[in-house]
Amino acid sequence: MQCNLQQQREYGEPHEGYGAVPWFVTSIVAGLLVFGVVYIVRAPINSMPPARGDARVLAELQTPPKVAGAAVDGAAVYTARCASCHQATGAGVPGVFPPLAGSEWVQGKDSTLAAIVLHGVSGPLTVKGVTYNGAMPAFGGQLQDAELAAVLTHIRSQWGNAGTPVKGDVVAEIRKSSAARKQPFKGDAELAPMK
């Protein structure tokens, strides 16, 4: 009997009601929806005066077409292809990627530097007295002669380097003379005689 009294004192399990959304909330949402549709349909998207925006026209936002013979930006090529390893400062990553700043390879013969970038390097390579044992990919299949010459000229003139500019015909000559090479250079073993 006592159990029955306890059950009578307890409230029943709560349940969620099935009441509708209030009419004023429904009307506000419907009004905002109608306003949004009317606003979008009537908006003068194509005839909006540029004074309301940043005043640029479509032609200014499009990338200009490449002109044959136009100068290549070596800094842009370096940023896109080289900076992830050698860093924006040319200092490299100690023990992992050699520095380009003050490197004897960068300031040395332009033909040797072009060969390194064309075919890559794997194995131990000594830069500024420190031996790096890594791998540099070949860029010969990814970059044209003008792009390679531009990036080589860039690194030979940055971060205290004082190398002469590299001409596209030097890169073309090295590409032609080493066309049979399919493997990267084996570090100091193959590159030291080319210094």
C-alpha positions as MATLAB code, in Angstrom:
seq = 'MQCNLQQQREYGEPHEGYGAVPWFVTSIVAGLLVFGVVYIVRAPINSMPPARGDARVLAELQTPPKVAGAAVDGAAVYTARCASCHQATGAGVPGVFPPLAGSEWVQGKDSTLAAIVLHGVSGPLTVKGVTYNGAMPAFGGQLQDAELAAVLTHIRSQWGNAGTPVKGDVVAEIRKSSAARKQPFKGDAELAPMK';
ca = [
       0.000    0.000    0.000;
       2.855    2.347    0.807;
       4.284    1.814   -2.671;
       0.998    2.926   -4.197;
       1.036    6.161   -2.142;
       4.517    7.002   -3.364;
       3.444    6.515   -6.946;
       0.471    8.791   -6.474;
       2.688   11.613   -5.146;
       4.956   11.566   -8.230;
       4.212   13.507  -11.336;
       3.846   11.834  -14.673;
       6.623   11.785  -17.287;
       6.891   15.071  -19.132;
       6.111   15.080  -22.828;
       6.553   17.564  -25.605;
       3.509   19.377  -26.761;
       2.309   19.604  -30.319;
       1.539   23.310  -30.342;
       1.986   25.213  -33.600;
       4.540   27.966  -34.118;
       2.964   31.262  -33.067;
       1.347   33.161  -35.952;
       3.468   36.294  -35.467;
       6.735   34.290  -35.808;
       5.429   32.644  -38.973;
       4.414   36.001  -40.448;
       7.821   37.598  -39.665;
       9.707   34.736  -41.331;
       7.389   34.820  -44.374;
       7.770   38.621  -44.646;
      11.585   38.400  -44.539;
      11.560   35.660  -47.168;
       9.349   37.715  -49.522;
      11.511   40.811  -48.945;
      14.701   38.855  -49.751;
      13.313   37.424  -52.991;
      12.005   40.821  -54.163;
      15.309   42.524  -53.270;
      17.403   39.997  -55.189;
      15.122   40.073  -58.240;
      15.089   43.883  -58.420;
      18.781   44.478  -57.559;
      20.670   46.260  -60.370;
      23.638   43.876  -60.324;
      25.007   44.647  -63.799;
      24.218   48.353  -63.797;
      25.604   49.236  -60.362;
      27.888   52.250  -60.617;
      31.518   51.502  -59.687;
      31.481   54.341  -57.151;
      29.669   51.982  -54.780;
      32.450   49.404  -54.986;
      36.203   49.604  -55.284;
      35.964   51.083  -58.812;
      37.762   48.195  -60.523;
      36.414   46.878  -63.804;
      36.474   43.277  -64.995;
      39.581   43.791  -67.157;
      41.578   44.848  -64.095;
      40.625   41.698  -62.213;
      41.642   39.293  -64.956;
      45.206   37.952  -65.224;
      46.977   39.546  -68.165;
      47.949   37.110  -70.906;
      51.600   36.077  -71.103;
      53.432   37.814  -73.888;
      56.143   35.924  -75.723;
      59.510   37.342  -74.770;
      58.194   39.067  -71.651;
      60.503   39.118  -68.667;
      60.000   36.376  -66.091;
      59.871   37.331  -62.432;
      62.606   35.284  -60.769;
      61.414   36.235  -57.285;
      57.944   34.828  -58.051;
      59.436   31.580  -59.369;
      61.637   31.335  -56.266;
      58.672   31.894  -53.954;
      56.586   29.285  -55.761;
      59.251   26.595  -56.216;
      62.186   27.098  -53.845;
      61.190   29.037  -50.728;
      59.474   26.091  -49.049;
      62.861   24.400  -48.594;
      65.444   27.191  -48.799;
      63.185   29.705  -46.992;
      62.295   33.233  -48.083;
      65.541   34.467  -46.530;
      67.706   31.994  -48.447;
      69.015   30.668  -45.117;
      67.718   27.119  -45.651;
      66.928   24.856  -42.711;
      69.999   23.899  -40.656;
      70.876   20.250  -41.088;
      68.115   19.663  -43.619;
      68.160   22.135  -46.534;
      71.351   24.028  -47.411;
      71.450   27.824  -47.442;
      71.600   29.749  -50.687;
      72.837   32.907  -48.955;
      76.618   32.890  -49.229;
      76.679   29.460  -50.885;
      79.737   28.706  -52.986;
      77.470   26.787  -55.385;
      75.222   29.803  -55.936;
      78.105   32.254  -56.357;
      80.215   29.840  -58.415;
      79.922   28.951  -62.088;
      76.501   29.709  -63.541;
      76.650   26.559  -65.680;
      77.117   24.355  -62.582;
      74.249   26.042  -60.788;
      72.049   25.628  -63.872;
      72.930   21.915  -64.050;
      72.053   21.470  -60.361;
      68.631   23.064  -60.773;
      67.950   21.258  -64.054;
      68.752   17.762  -62.769;
      68.637   17.962  -58.964;
      71.014   16.542  -56.365;
      70.907   13.529  -54.068;
      73.442   12.399  -51.521;
      76.018   14.311  -49.481;
      76.651   17.876  -50.626;
      78.898   20.307  -48.767;
      77.699   23.906  -48.528;
      79.650   26.486  -46.517;
      81.609   23.723  -44.777;
      78.507   21.772  -43.666;
      77.532   18.493  -45.295;
      73.856   18.033  -46.179;
      72.624   14.582  -47.073;
      69.289   15.085  -48.746;
      67.641   15.302  -52.111;
      66.791   18.264  -54.303;
      64.269   17.615  -57.077;
      64.999   18.303  -60.719;
      63.223   21.334  -62.154;
      64.235   20.809  -65.784;
      60.908   19.231  -66.673;
      58.872   21.844  -64.819;
      60.461   25.147  -65.805;
      61.414   26.667  -69.142;
      64.865   28.085  -69.818;
      63.737   31.685  -69.238;
      62.153   30.761  -65.896;
      65.266   28.889  -64.768;
      67.506   31.785  -65.821;
      65.274   34.235  -63.947;
      65.264   32.255  -60.703;
      69.016   31.625  -60.878;
      69.648   35.328  -61.477;
      67.410   36.104  -58.523;
      69.224   33.836  -56.060;
      72.638   34.997  -57.313;
      71.718   38.608  -56.490;
      69.938   38.168  -53.126;
      70.956   37.709  -49.465;
      74.454   39.109  -49.952;
      75.229   37.010  -53.045;
      76.983   38.899  -55.808;
      76.878   36.525  -58.778;
      76.431   37.658  -62.346;
      73.040   37.267  -64.053;
      72.329   33.956  -65.759;
      71.248   34.109  -69.384;
      68.589   31.867  -70.862;
      70.997   30.605  -73.525;
      73.350   29.296  -70.800;
      70.486   27.249  -69.354;
      69.501   26.081  -72.850;
      73.082   24.975  -73.562;
      73.342   23.043  -70.276;
      69.939   21.462  -70.910;
      71.055   20.379  -74.381;
      74.485   19.113  -73.358;
      73.106   17.107  -70.423;
      69.908   15.881  -72.094;
      70.972   12.232  -71.713;
      71.137   12.565  -67.902;
      68.112   10.985  -66.232;
      69.298   10.843  -62.593;
      70.126   13.648  -60.150;
      73.763   14.463  -59.439;
      75.317   12.396  -56.631;
      76.292   15.302  -54.393;
      79.953   16.256  -53.986;
      81.100   13.139  -55.801;
      79.840   14.390  -59.167;
      79.550   18.132  -58.610;
      82.959   18.902  -57.036;
      84.819   18.560  -60.368;
      82.320   20.995  -61.954;
      83.041   23.819  -59.442;
];
